[in-house]
Structures are given as structure tokens and as C-alpha cells.
Amino acid sequence: MKLSFFPLLGAATFLFVAAFVLNQQKKHLSKTLRVPPSKNIRYFTLGYQEALADSFWLRFLQDLGVCFKDEQQTHAFRDGLRVFCQENSWGFLVLDVVTDLAPRFQMPYWTGGLALSVLSKDYKGAGIIFEKGIKNFPNDWNLIYYAATHFLLNEHNKKRAAELYQMAVERGAPGWVGSLSARLYSQTGRLLLGINLLEDFLKKNPHNRFQKRLRRRLKELKAQYEELQKQKNSSS
């Protein structure tokens, strides 16, 4: 027992010193980038990749809100560290690792993809996450429908949106989803798609922590739709 005491004492001393140094460094990191987990971390999980994915997913949910203050901001601060918003955002980089570690963990694809799209304005990142989700869950028409609407409204990729709407119908989506392709080329139709998507998400996720922000976005879309309808009625 005496021989095993010294390695333990050494390990404890090392951890104490490391924690102290990190705590001292943190005081000087007011403008330092908050680094997301590396994609290579999957090679060092020792078989606990799903548990690690859960941990990163919870961190994503806790910290994504740091980018909500201003939709035009390119970065924000959390715990004194800089977090990138919008394209190639911190949130996307975390989700990318989560979906690598646990590709069959479904929630990060559609909830995370929608959060990046609507809340962080990281449209490119959201598209990547949605595409990864479709690859791993090719028969989930709800996920495909969400992805199609994202590509239509945010990336303005009508071709990909039409393909995904058709794919959703082939995977069991209601017949009305197939008719959505007719709305791709009108602003009114695109607004209705966005309204329907957010209403559907809020209905299916009544306790989602992003409720307030999503409802505000829904209100904005409805106001735009009503304004277009007024203009259409006044010109007729």
C-alpha cells in the first residue's frame, strides 16, 4: 500500500497545479477564442463516445443562447471567452463533433439544425448538420421536411429544397407536403412555409428552452406575411 501512495500523491499534485494554472490563465482570456472540441476527439474516447456526445450536447444547449442578443453579431462572450456566431459558429462546430461521436443520436440533427438556422443564423452550418441527419436517418420525413424548408428559406437552394420535399413524400409525409414545391417561387409561399415549420416545431416541443426566441421569429414572419397580403389586396 505504501508503494501505491506516492503515484497517487503525484497525480493529485499534478491535477491541483494544473487547475491552479488554468484558473490563473482564465483571468487573462477576455479576448481569447473559446475553442470547441476537436473532431479528432473521437479517437480518444476509450469507448465512451456516446457519453461524451451527451456532455457536448448539453453544453451546446447551455451556451447557444449567448448569440441571441443581436442577430447581426459575429461573436459574443461567454465566461470571458470569445464565441463565434453565424457562419462556422461555435455551436455548429460542437454539433459537428456531437453527430460524429453519436451518429444515431437523432435530436441534434433536427433540433440543433433548426437552432443554428433560426437562432444563430449559421445557415451553412445548419445545412451541413441537416445533411448529416438525412444520411443517418434517410426515412425520417419530419427531419427531411425541416431540412427542405431550411434550404429553401435560408440558403435559397430551391433545387435541393424541391428534392427534399419530394423525398419526404416518398418517406411517408402527408400529401400536402408534395404540393409545397409550387410555393418555391413566391415570397408569400416561402413565408407560409417558414410559419408552418415553426408552428409545427413549437407544437411538438412545447417545453423547448428556445420557445421565446422562436415565437418572436414566428411573429416576425406572420407580420411579413400579413403585410404582403395587404399589399396584394390594395393593388387588386
Secondary structure as GFF3:
##gff-version 3
##sequence-region A 1 236
A	DSSP	alpha_helix	2	26	.	.	.	ID=ss1
A	DSSP	beta_strand	32	33	.	.	.	ID=ss2
A	DSSP	three_ten_helix	39	44	.	.	.	ID=ss3
A	DSSP	alpha_helix	49	63	.	.	.	ID=ss4
A	DSSP	three_ten_helix	64	67	.	.	.	ID=ss5
A	DSSP	beta_strand	75	78	.	.	.	ID=ss6
A	DSSP	beta_strand	81	84	.	.	.	ID=ss7
A	DSSP	alpha_helix	90	101	.	.	.	ID=ss8
A	DSSP	alpha_helix	107	107	.	.	.	ID=ss9
A	DSSP	pi_helix	108	112	.	.	.	ID=ss10
A	DSSP	alpha_helix	113	114	.	.	.	ID=ss11
A	DSSP	pi_helix	115	120	.	.	.	ID=ss12
A	DSSP	alpha_helix	123	136	.	.	.	ID=ss13
A	DSSP	alpha_helix	141	153	.	.	.	ID=ss14
A	DSSP	alpha_helix	158	170	.	.	.	ID=ss15
A	DSSP	alpha_helix	175	178	.	.	.	ID=ss16
A	DSSP	three_ten_helix	179	183	.	.	.	ID=ss17
A	DSSP	alpha_helix	187	204	.	.	.	ID=ss18
A	DSSP	alpha_helix	211	235	.	.	.	ID=ss19
###
